[in-house]
Amino acid sequence: MSDRIFEPSNPNAQDCVKNVLKYLAEISGRKIISGQHTQNHAQEELHFIEKLTGKKPALLGFELLSYSPNINYLDTDEECMEEIHQNYGTLEKAWEWAAQKGLLTFTWHWFSPLGGRSKSFYAKNTDFDIRKAVNEGSEEYKATISDLDAMAGILRPFCDAKIPILWRPLHEGDGDWFWWGAKGGDALKKLYRIMYERFTKIHHLDNLIWVWNSHVPEFYPGDDVTDIVSRDIYGPPHAHSGFKKEFKELEKVTSQKKIILLAENGSMLDVDAALGEELCWASFMTWSHEFCLTEQYTNFSVVKKVYSSPNLITKEDLPELY
């Protein structure tokens, strides 16, 4: 057993949560879990990886953007609608993956709860102010709570079925490109904690594993509401390494020995190099579309090499955790 903390932040967490956290702690520093984001219902990335390598990733990412309650269908563009339409029904695939006992992580590009046009998860497409959204009684707060309650209803069946979800909300919040990160760390931390309290204490979504997604200490919401820390890394194309600098930065977010994930990557992690440098990434997750389906960021020969490494955990190696 490694020295990573695997006690869930939620005292009422289901056994499936405890099983996954314990497993992630056990493999940290010894092996790394393979992951792949699948943005659309068609899951082109999953099928491509299996055809290319003969193996499946152990962890699949699923996108919830089309499940946002406040999509402005009257003021949008073709690109936005295509992305929404392709994402429709992706949770059907999440249920299929859960039936195979794979690991699941959910990403939510959250269309702004009030106002906005087109892809209003981008700050440039909405004037929704998170600083107002965290003030109880405001219209922005009411809209935010309404969206959270709607999402809780979508997540509820997974909880009832005791399916653990690596839940990574408000991702890349240290950047200013999403509305939830556009106004700084204080408001972001408040919104994260509002979500945590509502999901755990009102909706009792005790199947969620809470994954924080930023390496900036000023944005960290606290050890009491976080199970795992993570970051996204989009470096130069074909720059494969263990991402030592980025790992060391992320470690400093908290003084606790939290489990650490590479939540999104462009160019693929060099698994053998990472473990050789004693970098305890528990998993990676290559992003969708051109990051997986083309050689723009990672040559297919490198993908085959990574997936053939004895240090990589694929779906075939994954024990039954729930």
C-alpha positions as CSV (number, residue, x, y, z in Angstrom):
1,M,0.0,0.0,0.0
2,S,1.3,3.5,-0.9
3,D,1.1,6.4,1.5
4,R,-1.7,8.1,-0.5
5,I,-4.8,9.0,1.4
6,F,-7.8,7.0,0.3
7,E,-10.4,7.8,2.9
8,P,-13.3,9.5,1.1
9,S,-14.2,13.1,2.1
10,N,-17.8,12.2,2.2
11,P,-18.4,10.2,5.5
12,N,-21.4,8.5,3.9
13,A,-19.6,7.4,0.7
14,Q,-20.7,4.1,-0.7
15,D,-18.4,1.0,-0.5
16,C,-17.8,1.3,-4.2
17,V,-16.2,4.7,-3.7
18,K,-13.9,3.3,-1.0
19,N,-13.0,0.4,-3.2
20,V,-11.9,2.7,-6.1
21,L,-10.0,5.1,-3.9
22,K,-8.2,2.2,-2.1
23,Y,-7.3,0.7,-5.5
24,L,-6.0,4.0,-6.8
25,A,-3.9,4.5,-3.7
26,E,-2.5,0.9,-4.0
27,I,-1.4,1.3,-7.6
28,S,0.0,4.8,-7.3
29,G,3.8,4.8,-7.9
30,R,3.6,1.2,-9.2
31,K,1.4,1.3,-12.2
32,I,-0.7,3.8,-14.1
33,I,-4.3,3.4,-15.3
34,S,-5.0,4.1,-19.0
35,G,-7.8,6.5,-19.8
36,Q,-9.6,7.9,-22.8
37,H,-12.2,10.6,-23.1
38,T,-15.2,9.9,-25.3
39,Q,-17.1,13.1,-26.1
40,N,-19.8,11.7,-28.3
41,H,-22.4,8.9,-28.3
42,A,-20.5,7.1,-31.1
43,Q,-17.4,6.7,-28.9
44,E,-15.0,6.8,-31.9
45,E,-12.0,7.0,-29.6
46,L,-12.8,3.8,-27.6
47,H,-13.2,1.8,-30.8
48,F,-10.1,3.3,-32.3
49,I,-7.9,2.5,-29.3
50,E,-9.2,-1.1,-29.2
51,K,-8.6,-1.6,-33.0
52,L,-5.1,0.0,-32.8
53,T,-3.8,-1.8,-29.6
54,G,-6.1,-4.8,-29.1
55,K,-6.9,-3.4,-25.6
56,K,-9.4,-1.1,-24.0
57,P,-8.6,1.8,-21.7
58,A,-9.5,1.0,-18.1
59,L,-11.0,4.5,-17.5
60,L,-13.5,6.2,-19.9
61,G,-14.4,9.8,-19.8
62,F,-18.0,10.9,-20.6
63,E,-19.1,14.4,-21.4
64,L,-22.3,16.0,-20.0
65,L,-22.5,19.2,-21.9
66,S,-25.8,18.3,-23.7
67,Y,-27.4,17.6,-20.3
68,S,-27.0,21.3,-19.3
69,P,-30.5,22.6,-18.4
70,N,-29.9,26.2,-19.9
71,I,-28.9,25.7,-23.5
72,N,-30.0,28.6,-25.6
73,Y,-31.3,26.9,-28.7
74,L,-32.7,30.2,-30.0
75,D,-29.3,32.0,-30.1
76,T,-26.6,29.6,-31.1
77,D,-24.5,28.5,-34.1
78,E,-24.0,25.4,-36.2
79,E,-20.8,24.4,-34.4
80,C,-22.5,24.4,-31.0
81,M,-25.6,22.5,-32.2
82,E,-23.4,19.8,-33.8
83,E,-21.5,19.3,-30.6
84,I,-24.7,19.1,-28.6
85,H,-26.4,16.7,-31.1
86,Q,-23.3,14.4,-31.2
87,N,-23.3,14.3,-27.4
88,Y,-27.0,13.4,-27.0
89,G,-27.5,10.0,-25.3
90,T,-23.8,9.6,-24.2
91,L,-25.0,8.4,-20.8
92,E,-26.4,5.3,-22.5
93,K,-22.8,4.5,-23.2
94,A,-21.8,5.2,-19.6
95,W,-24.3,2.6,-18.5
96,E,-22.9,0.1,-21.0
97,W,-19.4,0.8,-19.7
98,A,-20.5,0.4,-16.1
99,A,-22.1,-2.9,-17.0
100,Q,-18.5,-4.0,-18.1
101,K,-17.2,-2.7,-14.7
102,G,-14.9,-0.1,-16.2
103,L,-14.0,3.1,-14.4
104,L,-16.0,6.2,-15.3
105,T,-15.2,9.9,-15.1
106,F,-17.7,12.7,-15.9
107,T,-16.8,16.1,-17.4
108,W,-19.4,18.8,-17.5
109,H,-19.0,21.7,-19.8
110,W,-21.7,23.6,-18.0
111,F,-23.7,26.0,-20.1
112,S,-24.2,29.2,-18.0
113,P,-27.3,28.8,-15.7
114,L,-28.7,32.2,-16.8
115,G,-28.4,34.0,-20.1
116,G,-25.6,33.3,-22.6
117,R,-25.6,32.2,-26.2
118,S,-24.0,29.4,-28.2
119,K,-21.4,27.6,-26.2
120,S,-22.1,29.6,-23.0
121,F,-19.7,27.5,-20.9
122,Y,-17.2,29.9,-22.4
123,A,-16.9,33.2,-20.5
124,K,-16.9,35.1,-23.8
125,N,-20.4,33.9,-24.6
126,T,-22.1,34.9,-21.4
127,D,-22.2,37.7,-18.9
128,F,-23.2,35.3,-16.1
129,D,-21.2,36.3,-13.0
130,I,-20.1,33.5,-10.7
131,R,-19.6,36.1,-7.9
132,K,-23.4,36.7,-7.9
133,A,-24.1,33.0,-8.3
134,V,-22.6,32.2,-4.9
135,N,-24.7,34.8,-3.1
136,E,-27.8,33.2,-1.7
137,G,-31.0,35.0,-2.8
138,S,-29.7,36.3,-6.1
139,E,-31.3,35.3,-9.4
140,E,-27.9,33.9,-10.4
141,Y,-27.9,31.8,-7.3
142,K,-31.4,30.5,-7.9
143,A,-30.5,29.6,-11.5
144,T,-27.3,27.8,-10.3
145,I,-29.2,25.8,-7.7
146,S,-31.8,24.8,-10.2
147,D,-29.1,23.6,-12.6
148,L,-27.3,21.7,-9.8
149,D,-30.6,20.0,-8.8
150,A,-31.2,19.0,-12.4
151,M,-27.7,17.5,-12.7
152,A,-28.2,15.7,-9.4
153,G,-31.3,14.0,-10.9
154,I,-29.2,12.9,-13.9
155,L,-26.6,11.4,-11.5
156,R,-29.1,9.8,-9.2
157,P,-29.6,6.5,-11.1
158,F,-25.8,5.9,-10.9
159,C,-25.9,6.3,-7.2
160,D,-28.9,4.1,-6.8
161,A,-27.0,1.4,-8.8
162,K,-23.9,1.9,-6.7
163,I,-21.8,2.9,-9.6
164,P,-18.7,5.0,-8.6
165,I,-18.2,8.1,-10.7
166,L,-14.9,10.1,-10.7
167,W,-16.7,13.5,-10.6
168,R,-14.6,16.4,-11.9
169,P,-16.7,19.5,-11.8
170,L,-15.6,23.1,-12.6
171,H,-12.6,21.8,-14.5
172,E,-9.7,24.1,-15.4
173,G,-11.1,26.7,-13.0
174,D,-7.8,28.5,-12.7
175,G,-8.2,29.6,-16.3
176,D,-10.4,32.5,-17.5
177,W,-11.9,30.7,-20.5
178,F,-14.9,29.1,-18.6
179,W,-17.4,31.3,-16.7
180,W,-16.7,29.4,-13.5
181,G,-13.0,30.5,-13.5
182,A,-13.4,33.9,-15.1
183,K,-13.7,35.8,-11.8
184,G,-10.9,34.3,-9.7
185,G,-10.4,31.6,-7.0
186,D,-12.6,32.8,-4.2
187,A,-15.9,32.6,-6.1
188,L,-14.8,29.3,-7.7
189,K,-14.1,27.7,-4.3
190,K,-17.5,28.9,-3.0
191,L,-19.3,27.4,-6.0
192,Y,-17.5,24.1,-5.6
193,R,-18.4,23.9,-1.9
194,I,-22.0,24.8,-2.7
195,M,-22.1,21.9,-5.2
196,Y,-20.4,19.5,-2.8
197,E,-22.8,20.4,0.1
198,R,-25.9,20.1,-2.1
199,F,-24.8,16.8,-3.8
200,T,-23.7,15.1,-0.6
201,K,-26.1,16.4,2.1
202,I,-29.3,17.1,0.2
203,H,-29.2,14.7,-2.7
204,H,-27.0,12.1,-1.0
205,L,-25.0,11.3,-4.1
206,D,-22.7,9.0,-2.1
207,N,-21.3,7.4,-5.2
208,L,-19.3,10.4,-6.3
209,I,-15.5,10.6,-6.0
210,W,-14.6,14.3,-5.8
211,V,-11.8,15.2,-8.2
212,W,-10.3,18.7,-8.0
213,N,-8.8,20.0,-11.3
214,S,-6.3,22.7,-10.8
215,H,-2.6,23.0,-9.8
216,V,-3.0,26.6,-8.5
217,P,-3.0,26.6,-4.6
218,E,-5.1,29.8,-4.4
219,F,-8.0,28.0,-6.2
220,Y,-8.0,24.8,-4.1
221,P,-11.3,24.5,-2.2
222,G,-10.0,22.4,0.7
223,D,-9.0,18.9,1.8
224,D,-12.4,18.3,3.4
225,V,-14.3,18.4,0.1
226,T,-11.7,16.8,-2.1
227,D,-10.8,13.1,-2.7
228,I,-8.3,13.5,-5.5
229,V,-6.3,16.3,-7.1
230,S,-5.7,16.5,-10.8
231,R,-4.7,18.8,-13.6
232,D,-4.9,19.0,-17.4
233,I,-1.7,19.1,-19.5
234,Y,-1.7,20.3,-23.1
235,G,1.9,20.8,-24.0
236,P,3.7,20.8,-27.4
237,P,2.7,18.0,-29.8
238,H,4.8,14.8,-29.5
239,A,6.4,16.0,-26.2
240,H,6.1,12.7,-24.3
241,S,7.5,12.6,-20.8
242,G,6.5,11.8,-17.2
243,F,5.5,15.5,-16.9
244,K,7.7,15.9,-13.8
245,K,7.4,19.6,-13.5
246,E,3.6,19.5,-13.7
247,F,3.4,16.7,-11.2
248,K,5.5,18.5,-8.7
249,E,3.4,21.7,-9.0
250,L,0.2,19.7,-8.5
251,E,1.6,18.0,-5.4
252,K,2.0,21.4,-3.7
253,V,-1.7,22.2,-3.9
254,T,-2.2,20.4,-0.6
255,S,0.0,19.2,2.2
256,Q,-1.9,16.0,2.3
257,K,-0.8,13.0,0.3
258,K,-3.9,12.9,-2.0
259,I,-4.2,10.6,-5.0
260,I,-3.1,12.4,-8.1
261,L,-4.5,12.1,-11.6
262,L,-3.6,13.4,-15.0
263,A,-7.2,14.3,-15.8
264,E,-6.7,15.4,-19.4
265,N,-3.7,15.2,-21.7
266,G,-3.0,16.1,-25.3
267,S,0.3,14.4,-26.0
268,M,0.3,11.0,-24.3
269,L,2.1,10.5,-21.0
270,D,5.2,8.4,-21.1
271,V,4.1,5.8,-18.5
272,D,7.5,4.1,-18.0
273,A,9.3,7.5,-17.7
274,A,6.8,8.7,-15.1
275,L,7.2,5.6,-12.9
276,G,11.0,5.7,-13.4
277,E,11.0,9.2,-12.0
278,E,8.7,8.1,-9.1
279,L,5.9,10.3,-10.3
280,C,2.7,8.8,-8.8
281,W,0.2,9.6,-11.5
282,A,-2.6,7.1,-10.8
283,S,-4.1,7.6,-14.3
284,F,-4.1,9.6,-17.5
285,M,-6.9,10.4,-19.8
286,T,-6.1,11.4,-23.4
287,W,-8.6,13.9,-24.7
288,S,-11.0,13.2,-27.6
289,H,-11.1,13.8,-31.4
290,E,-7.8,14.9,-32.9
291,F,-5.9,14.1,-29.7
292,C,-6.7,10.4,-30.1
293,L,-7.9,9.8,-33.6
294,T,-5.0,11.5,-35.5
295,E,-1.2,11.7,-35.1
296,Q,-1.3,15.4,-34.6
297,Y,-0.2,15.1,-30.9
298,T,0.9,11.4,-30.5
299,N,2.1,9.0,-33.1
300,F,0.2,5.8,-33.3
301,S,3.4,3.9,-32.7
302,V,3.7,5.7,-29.3
303,V,0.1,4.7,-28.4
304,K,0.9,1.1,-29.2
305,K,4.1,1.3,-27.1
306,V,2.3,2.8,-24.1
307,Y,-0.6,0.3,-24.3
308,S,1.9,-2.6,-24.4
309,S,3.8,-1.5,-21.3
310,P,3.6,-3.9,-18.3
311,N,3.3,-0.7,-16.2
312,L,0.0,0.2,-17.7
313,I,-3.4,-1.0,-16.4
314,T,-5.9,-1.5,-19.2
315,K,-9.5,-2.7,-19.0
316,E,-8.3,-6.3,-19.2
317,D,-6.1,-5.8,-16.1
318,L,-8.7,-4.0,-14.0
319,P,-10.1,-5.8,-11.0
320,E,-13.9,-5.7,-10.3
321,L,-14.3,-2.7,-7.9
322,Y,-18.1,-2.4,-7.8
